[in-house]
Amino acid sequence: MNLEAVQTAIEGRKWMNLPMAQKAAGWIIPLGNRRILELGHMHGASTCYFAAMAQDLCGHVTTCDLPAAATMTPNLEDGLAKCGLADLVTIHRDPEGAEWRMMQMIDAGAEFDFIYIDAGHSVKCCGLMFFLAERLLRPGGMILFDDIHWSYRKGGMADVPWVRRLTEAEQTTEQVGWVWRTLVQKHPGFEYFQEDGNWGWCWKRHTELEQPAMMLTGPTEDEMQIYLDGRLPQEAQEPPKQGP
Ligand SMILES: C[S@@+](CC[C@H](N)C(=O)[O-])C[C@H]1O[C@@H](n2cnc3c(N)ncnc32)[C@H](O)[C@@H]1O
């Protein structure tokens, strides 16, 4: 099923739209990323588009949300039925959140080629999902973050009761953006960081990280002598600077 046909079938439901799906397909299809994990499906728009991509690649989509997503109108099942793509999607809705399901997947040795992170938009949720996703992604696989420039305030959620209970900082900080800039782009196991509007793409490195030789062989005689002589570098003799 092509992406235009998906758009027609799901009648413009929130959130992913056709141009976004086409951009995603531009990376997913040529790279053959057929094992797709989606975190956060809500009404299932993105899931239906990913399922159409998986169909082209003889692949599969695993998607996670909270139990409340089942009762949404429209819901994911309805969208997949309209597209005729239900067989290509495994749905998980855990009360503990997708993080718990990801833990189970890690323990079971699951592996994915592409992971879409579009679930909870707090540092706590998104940050943990990133580290769990790293465990589930094959070397060379991709992660796509949605909403890197989004905050609860900018997203028009200021009047939602549970958002009102958050602090000013939590409401106004671009929390996914913080994860993207600070945890993802500085992670030594990832490379090729690309921003495209509200999206952030990154790739898990193909190769093993280079270990400092000392970690593999132990210190050389010279390095040991520095220790025995008490010849510490200047900065190691000063007290560490205090942070905030
Ligand atoms: C922005 S919506 C997803 C939109 C969807 N990806 C699309 O583009 O059509 C975010 C979804 O994440 C879900 N969510 C929030 N926290 C979650 C968690 N810890 N685990 C799983 N899903 C979560 C919400 O229930 C919501 O349905």
The ligand as a Gaussian input file, in Angstrom:
#p B3LYP/6-31G(d) Opt

LIG

0 1
 C        2.346000      12.391000      20.307000
 S        1.453000      10.942000      20.656000
 C        2.015000       9.816000      19.418000
 C        1.598000      10.215000      18.030000
 C        1.890000       9.201000      16.961000
 N        3.269000       8.764000      16.975000
 C        1.605000       9.794000      15.598000
 O        2.470000      10.477000      15.039000
 O        0.503000       9.578000      15.063000
 C        2.266000      10.369000      22.115000
 C        1.724000       9.053000      22.657000
 O        2.683000       8.569000      23.597000
 C        1.998000       7.887000      24.596000
 N        2.856000       7.762000      25.779000
 C        3.174000       8.691000      26.713000
 N        4.000000       8.182000      27.641000
 C        4.213000       6.884000      27.288000
 C        4.961000       5.810000      27.841000
 N        5.682000       5.975000      28.950000
 N        4.953000       4.628000      27.210000
 C        4.227000       4.457000      26.090000
 N        3.497000       5.424000      25.523000
 C        3.483000       6.621000      26.107000
 C        0.731000       8.700000      24.821000
 O       -0.264000       7.877000      25.409000
 C        0.406000       9.155000      23.407000
 O       -0.546000       8.313000      22.829000

